[in-house]
Structure formats: C-alpha cells, structure tokens
Amino acid sequence: MTSGFRTFSERDELTAKQDGIARFNPTPHILTPSFRLLSLDPHSRTPRHNHTETELWSVLRGNVEVDIEGKKVDLKEASVISLSPLQRHDIRTNDGSALLQVCFWHDQAEFESAVEAYGSTEKNSAEVSVLIPNWITPNGQLHLGHAGGPYVYADVARRALELAGHEAAYVTGTLGHLEHIAIAAKAEELEYYELADRNTASITESLRRLAIAPDIFLGPRPSTRFVEIMHEIFDSLRSINAIEERETLVPYNGASGCYVVDAHLTGVCPHCGGSTFGHECEGCGSSVLDSDLQSPTNRAGEPLAHRPLKRMFLNLAKLKGALEVFRDSAVLSSQAKSFVDSWLTRGLPAICITNPISHGVAIPVVGYEAQRFTVFMEHVARHFFAVEELTKKQGRPANWRDVSRRGNFSLNIFFGSDNSFGRLIITPAVTIGVGAASLAPKRCFLNHFLLLDGAKFSTGKNHAIWVNEFVGEHNCEPLRLFLMLLRPDAFETNFTLTDFDAHLDSFWRGDLVALVQALRAEMEKNNSAKIAPAGSWGRDEITFYKRILDMDAALRYWLRLDSFDPASVARELLNFVGDTVDFYRACDPWPRDATIDPNRKRTQSRLLVCAVIRVSVALHPFAPRASDMLAGLVGEPRLSMTTLERDWLTKVLEPLSIERLQAIEEYLLDVKRDHG
C-alpha cells in the first residue's frame, strides 16, 4: 500500500455496499480534485442529487443509464460523461453490474455561472403555464387570509409570466364535494348545491375585487364529462392494482344510526397530536383516516362507538415510484421536498377514497351505491378536466390522455400547508401513476397561515376581514402588494390594519407620490415637457445607475417561475423607490443658489426616467393599473421584461403630460384602507 493511497478490493466492495452500491475513496487525503470508485449491482440506482462540484464519470465495466435533468443517456464500457454544477442526476444499472470512476472538483467560476443560469429560461417556452391555486370550499365567503395565500400569489405569477412573454392560464374554482358544505347548508336550512352556488357567486365576486380574472373557473356541480374523468382515473388505478377494498372500524353514532366521517368528525391526529377533522390535519398537513383518530367525537362533542365498514382505498405504496419521479423532477421548496421525503421514508399509507357521504360522484362498483368518492379523488380529475377545457379555448379539444402526450401544458399548483398531503403526495402520485406524467405538478408553491392580529382567521368566530366588504378600487392594488410583502412562504405572518395604514402612508401616499412629483418638478424646472438625453456623469450618477442595474437583475431573477419570489420583488420595489427619491433629492444644488451644470442635470433627469421604468415593471404583477399609469408618463404603452433592455438614456421620449401627472398623483393620494 502506497502512503495516502488505498487499493480497491472485493472485501472493500462487500463491506461498503449499501442498496446495491459500493463507494470507495482511494485518496481520502485529497479534497480536490477527488476520485471515487462506484460498484453497482444489477438494478441499482443512486439517489437523485446535485452538488457544487463539476464531475467526470468514466465507465470502467458494464453499462449504465444516467438521467440528467430528465434526459436519459446510455453509457457503455469506456464511455465518459461530464456533469456541470447543480445538474440533478442519478445513475442506474439494469440487468448487469457496473464499475465507474468519478473525478470531481470545485470550480468557483463554473459554479457561479450555474447559479446565474438557474431558472433563466423555461424548460419549454412553447408550454402554457397553467397556474392552479387551491380549489375553494364554498361553505362561506373569501377572507383576506385566503387572498394572502394562494390566490393573489398565483395571479402575480400569471402577470409576471406575461411580462416575460410566456403564455399563462389561471385556473381555479370551488370544490364540489366536501362535508363542510353539507354542514353549512344544514345550518342555513338550504339545499346542498343551493348554498354551494350562492357562495360560489360570492367567491367569484371576491376574485373580481382582487383583480383576478380566471381563464377557467370550475363550479361545484359535476358535469357529465367530469364524472367520466373520475371513473377513468379510478379504472386506471384499478388496472395497476392500486385500489383495494378494506374493512375498518369507523366512528359510528348509535343514536342516529349513521357513520360519522370527514368534517362531521373531530379527534386527535395520530401524526402530530393536534385536533383535526377526519380527513386532513390542518396542523401537520397529513392525511388522517377516521379509524385512526384518537378520542373521536361528533360536532356536538359526543363520544362515538365504532362499527366495521368496507370502503375503497388507494394504496399509495403501489405508487411510490411515481411519487419518487415527482420528487426528483418538480421544483419544490425545501419544506415541500422534506414533506415528500418524510412520507417516502416513513412509508406511504393507504388512503380512503370512498365514504358514506351525502353528495359526490358515484362509485362504479356494485355494493357501493351508498358511498361517494372523497375529495382526494376530485383534485386530479379537476386538473384533467381543466386542461381539457383549456384545449377547447385553444381550438384544439383533446381528452386528458392526449393532452398529456402532447406535453404542451406545465401545471403549477399553489396551496396552504394544511393541504400538503393532497397536493404533494396524492395528486402527483395519482397523475403519474395513471400515465399522465406531463400533467403532474411541475412547480409547487406552499404557504403557511396568514394571521389576523396574531390569531388565525376564523369564519366560525367571525375573526376575519371579508374581501367583499373590504376590497374596492381604492385599495385593491395597495392590498395586493401588501399581501405579497407579508407572503407566509416558510412561516406564519401577521396582518394588521395598523400596518396596512402605515404601508399606504409610507409608500403609496409617500415615496410613490414623491417620485411622480419629481417628474413634475423636472418639467417645471426646464420650462419644458421634454426630457433631453443624458449628458455628463459624476460619482452619484454612476452609483445610481449601478443601482438601476441591480434592480434589473433582481426583477429578472425573482420574477422567473423557477425562482419566483414576489415578496423579494415587493421589498426590492419599496427600497428602490426610496433610493430613487433620495437620489433625486441629493441632486439639489448646495448651497441652494449654486450654479447647476445643465449637462449633468440632463443625466439626472434621464436617470429618473430609467427609475420610473423599473418601478413600472416591478409594480405590474401587483398593481397593473398604477404600473400602466407610471409607464404612460414616459410614453411606454405596453410593458414587458424587454422594456428593461431599451436605451432609456438616449431614447427620444414623448413630452411629459401634465394631465397624466395629475391623474396618477390623484390616484395615489386617493388610496384608502378600505373601499368604504
């Protein structure tokens, strides 16, 4: 044995082997470049991963398949392949074993180049990005807690995509069948669909008030085609043996002679120990089987007995491979990925998909006439039905199987943490499991709760601010921006009316008005509505132009869907407007009667125009009306991300319009906390 170097032996291979893969490091004392040997048994696979280093793989023996960012490459003996930093990949063998050598090293410049390129282009620019926020339960009205979760966020994403020239479609609707609806209907002495339709009308009005115009909105009543899709999914799952009939002990009310399931049932979650309904735990986002609830009671708080009941179950263990494909290919936050990994590690449960409930889609199986499909089965069917409706709008109608084969839709889902199991486990597993992989979620945007004055929004306790009572034309756009500033991506955040008032005063009636007034002052100082091209430059002008370029970089990065972060854009916007106002004020001569260099003043005026353009682009996803009004001041009728690339330092501009200046100033000064 040479000092610092070890030889690879059969004994090493046997003792190091894990999951059919032996890893051997002959040069442990060398950090970079580093060398490894990998010995893979037949039908072995490395975990899918990426890393900082550049890698060079050489196949010494056998054949392997390498998956790089979803593209599969077959490598034979003596083949070599290079992998760049951050490229997600795995290596697998089929029938034979293989021996590979890997050399990897860290190159800071190459790594930073990979970071810069991350999310810079959509994987397929011809795809239509379908944005699907949570289906809304029509058991009540929409409040600001809902709005601050998936709904405004998805609309901001839609407008950001359109700025970048990508086609996008906003799809949402109200859920057809949840026992929360039945409970609310009974309380108001209304028929089930009568209440669902009434609340759906209220919800669509809420979306309108929030400046959200869905391309597809699905109502609560199931159409004939929707029922067909449900049955097609069910039959496909049965064909791969993922559907099982099981008998379990289900909570039962002897006095009423009824099983107590879903929202009619409360108890202790077996996963986190919190209080939950018999469906999905709001605390930990887990699916909850009613039979597993501890200390179950009905809504009146009465303890329940148990009786056996046969129901249909979705055996998710049969779909583990499908879920692993989703985990490895979708764009997930750290929290979303850890949620999926945790269930893959602990073992995937069987999910009850039929129940003795009042309304829903019938089960096409003899003996199940008294049961209906649970809401878990409706989520995927709604995705498929929505894309079929989109193909009709495109003039190319197709069923969901053909849509999946075409691969021209990219589905992106937005949801609360309390719905994580349905969105991150069941939906992708079922979608991929039934052969519609291209319709599985490509990106998942999870949010936590937005609180009101430190406590959860609550319909039952009337601790809420209702959209239809609060939002109107005088506060819609400021509210959209403020909600994104508070976006609860990784933890709960808190909404207060005091904070919203402060935001209106400091930004909308403060810095934004000061920005418009600066343009008006330029017109008055020059006795002209024309702003000449840039002239001479000094330290302050150069420094501020660098600030403008930083703003450009921030917008290009945070408004890409793969790195989408409207909270960061909103914070950057507020800071940038403040910096622009400070720059303009710093341009005042000192002392006041000092001579002004007219050439340098031209540059300062043009930099103000450059800043207004950036503010217009940044505002557009949140506040399109204010954005268009600002852009109109400098003669830019249609904004896009390419607007940032134009030569705003020397471009001939339209004369400033005093009427437009007055109009936007009045609009900004007229914003109010609520529409009343």
Sequence and secondary structure as in RCSB ss.txt:
>XXXX:A:sequence
MTSGFRTFSERDELTAKQDGIARFNPTPHILTPSFRLLSLDPHSRTPRHNHTETELWSVLRGNVEVDIEGKKVDL
KEASVISLSPLQRHDIRTNDGSALLQVCFWHDQAEFESAVEAYGSTEKNSAEVSVLIPNWITPNGQLHLGHAGGP
YVYADVARRALELAGHEAAYVTGTLGHLEHIAIAAKAEELEYYELADRNTASITESLRRLAIAPDIFLGPRPSTR
FVEIMHEIFDSLRSINAIEERETLVPYNGASGCYVVDAHLTGVCPHCGGSTFGHECEGCGSSVLDSDLQSPTNRA
GEPLAHRPLKRMFLNLAKLKGALEVFRDSAVLSSQAKSFVDSWLTRGLPAICITNPISHGVAIPVVGYEAQRFTV
FMEHVARHFFAVEELTKKQGRPANWRDVSRRGNFSLNIFFGSDNSFGRLIITPAVTIGVGAASLAPKRCFLNHFL
LLDGAKFSTGKNHAIWVNEFVGEHNCEPLRLFLMLLRPDAFETNFTLTDFDAHLDSFWRGDLVALVQALRAEMEK
NNSAKIAPAGSWGRDEITFYKRILDMDAALRYWLRLDSFDPASVARELLNFVGDTVDFYRACDPWPRDATIDPNR
KRTQSRLLVCAVIRVSVALHPFAPRASDMLAGLVGEPRLSMTTLERDWLTKVLEPLSIERLQAIEEYLLDVKRDH
G
>XXXX:A:secstr
  TT     HHHHHHH BTTEEEE S TT  SSEEEEEEE TT B   B  SSEEEEEEEES EEEEETTEEEEE
 TT EEEE TT  EEEE SSS EEEEEEEE  HHHHHHHHHHTTSS S TTSEEEEEE  B TTS  BHHHIIII
IHHHHHHHHHHHHTT  EEEEEEB S  HHHHHHHHHTT  HHHHHHHHHHHHHHHHHHTT   SEEE SS  HH
HHHHHHHHHHHHHHTT EEEEEEEEEEETTTTEE  EEEEEEE TTT  EEEESB TTT  B  GGG EEEEETT
  B EEEEEEEEEEEGGGGHHHHHHHHHHSB  HHHHHHHHHHHHH   EEE EE  SSS B SSTT TT EE H
HHHHHHHHHHHHHHHHHHHT    HHHHHHHT EEEEEEEEGGGHIIIIIIHHHHHHHTT GGGS SEEEEE  E
EETTEE BTTTTBS BHHHH  TTTHHHHHHHHHHT  SSS EEE HHHHHHHIIIIIIIIHHHHHHHHHHHHHH
HTSS         HHHHHHHHHHHHHHHHHHHHTSGGG  HHHHHHHHHHHHHHHHHHHHHTS SSTTS   HHH
HHHHHHHHHHHHHHHHHHHTTT HHHHHHHHHHTT  S  GGGGGS TTT       HHHHHHHHHHHHT  SS 
 
